[in-house]
Amino acid sequence: MSKVTLKVNLSYDELRKAISELSDDEKEGLFFELNPAWGKALQKMEEDAMERIHKGKGIAWEKLRDEI
């Protein structure tokens, strides 16, 4: 498969405008594509939370909701 290289020259304002026109899902995908460490950290947090829940160490949503 051939590799395609694309260089785009946009001002900061043009880039912000283009991003603002993306859907929320597209913005989220772009964020994690540009910040892979955040995606890994979020995945690790989710795995840790699921492990706590399976061990019975989780906090019920209802209890959290009532405390907020």
C-alpha positions in Angstrom: 0.0 0.0 0.0 1.4 3.4 -0.9 1.8 6.2 1.6 0.2 9.5 1.0 1.6 12.7 2.6 -0.5 15.7 2.9 0.5 19.1 4.2 -2.2 21.6 4.9 -1.4 25.3 5.6 -4.1 26.7 7.9 -4.0 29.6 10.3 -4.9 28.9 13.9 -8.3 30.5 13.4 -9.0 28.5 10.3 -8.1 25.3 12.1 -10.3 26.2 15.0 -13.2 27.0 12.7 -12.7 23.7 10.8 -12.6 21.7 14.1 -15.7 23.5 15.4 -17.7 22.2 12.4 -16.9 18.6 13.3 -19.5 16.4 15.1 -18.8 15.7 18.8 -17.8 12.1 17.9 -15.3 13.4 15.3 -13.9 15.9 17.8 -13.4 13.2 20.4 -11.8 10.9 17.8 -9.4 13.7 16.7 -8.5 14.5 20.4 -7.6 10.9 21.1 -5.7 10.5 17.8 -3.6 13.6 18.7 -3.2 12.6 22.3 -2.8 8.8 22.4 -1.6 8.9 26.0 -5.0 10.3 27.1 -6.7 7.4 25.4 -4.5 4.9 27.2 -5.0 6.6 30.5 -8.8 6.6 30.0 -8.7 2.9 29.1 -6.7 2.1 32.2 -9.0 4.1 34.4 -12.0 2.2 32.9 -10.3 -1.2 33.5 -9.5 -0.3 37.1 -13.0 0.8 37.7 -14.5 -2.4 36.2 -12.1 -4.5 38.3 -13.2 -2.6 41.5 -16.8 -3.2 40.6 -16.3 -6.9 40.0 -14.5 -7.2 43.3 -17.5 -5.4 45.0 -15.5 -2.3 45.8 -17.4 0.0 43.5 -19.8 2.7 44.7 -23.4 2.5 43.4 -24.4 5.3 41.1 -27.4 6.0 43.2 -25.2 6.7 46.2 -23.0 9.0 44.2 -25.9 10.8 42.7 -27.4 11.4 46.1 -24.1 12.9 47.4 -23.7 15.4 44.5 
